[in-house]
Amino acid sequence: VDLYSLSYYGSGSLKSYLDYWAKYAPANELFGKKNVMIGEYGIKMEDGRVSGNEEVQSRYLRSIRQEAKDWSVPYIFLFWLTDQDSKANNEGSFGLVDLAGHKRGAWEDLYKSYGL
């Protein structure tokens, strides 16, 4: 196994979460002991921690990216780029783009973080 993929939608310390799982993942040649990646992360706009506030969503996603970088996570994937029809699948508004095509503040934040 090269990398173990974890999902993170939590409110606690990402570092603690990564440390916990890394101790069970045997080291390998390519990534050593820190052979864990974030396969998906995000937060719903309706989450009580966000309550529809785009800036709060942006700060949360930015903090997760920074914590992952500080821990030396080799790859991190934002799971939802666009919202899903919550009536169809009960997923709600995780996306950086809503159903009407409006880019949320987190879109610009992510865009800028890649120097684009």
N, C-alpha and C positions, 0 to 999 in steps of 0.2 A: 504494500500500500504506500503510495506517495504522500497523499494528504487525506486527512479526515475532515469532512465537511460538517459544519454546525450551523444551525439556524439560531438567530438571536432576535427576539422581540421583547426582551426583558427590561426591567427597571433597575436591576442591581448592577453591580460592577461587571463590566465585560471582561476585565482582566481576571477576576476571580473565576468567572465561567470558563475562560480559556485555560487558565492554570489547572482547574479541576480536570478538564477533559484531556489536556496534554499529558498529565501524569499517567493516563491509561493508554496512551498512544505510543507504541514502541518507536524509538528514534529510527531514522533512516538516513541514507547517504546524502540525499538531496536537500533535506530540510532540517536535519538533526532532530532535536527534541521538540522543537516548535513546528511540528508538521500538521498544524490545524489551520483551516481556512474558514471564512464565514461564507457559507453557500447562499444564505439569504438573511436579510435584516430589514427592519422597517417599523413603522408605527402608524396606526389608523388615525385619521383626522378626528374621529369620534372618540378616541381613547380619552379617558379622564385626564391624563397627563397633558393632552394636547387641546381638547375641547374646541376643535375647529380653528385654532390659531396657527396660521402658516409659519410664523416665526418660531413658535415652540417646536413644530415639526422639524424645521430646518436645524435648530440648535441640537435637537435629539440626534438627528442623522449625522450632523457634523461631529458630535461628541463620540458617536460610535466609530466613525471613520478614524478619528484621532486616536482613540483608545486602541483600535486595531493596529494602526501604524506604530504606536508606541510599543506594542507587544511584538511587533515584527510579523504580523499576519501577512502571508505572501499574496493572498487574493481575498477580496471581499466583494460580494455581489448584492446589489440592491434588488430585491425580488420583484417589486412592482414599479414599473415605469409609468403605467397609466392605471387609472381606477378601473375596477371591474363593476359590472352591473350588480349591485348588492341584492337586487330582487332575484336575480338568476342564481347566484351562488353564495350569498350571505358573506361575501368577503369585504365589502365596503370600500372605503377610500384610503388605501395604502399608497396610492400612486403619487407621482410628482406632477402628473397631468390629470385633471378631472375629466369627467365624461363629456363635458362641453368643449374640451380642448384647451382649457385655461391652464397655463403652466404655473404651478405653485412656487412660492419663494424658494423651496428646497431644490427646485429644478435649477434655478440660477446659481444657487450656492454650490451645487454639485458641479455644474458647468464651469464655474470659476475655479473650483478646486483642482480641475484638470488643466488649468491655464488656457482654456478655450475662449 
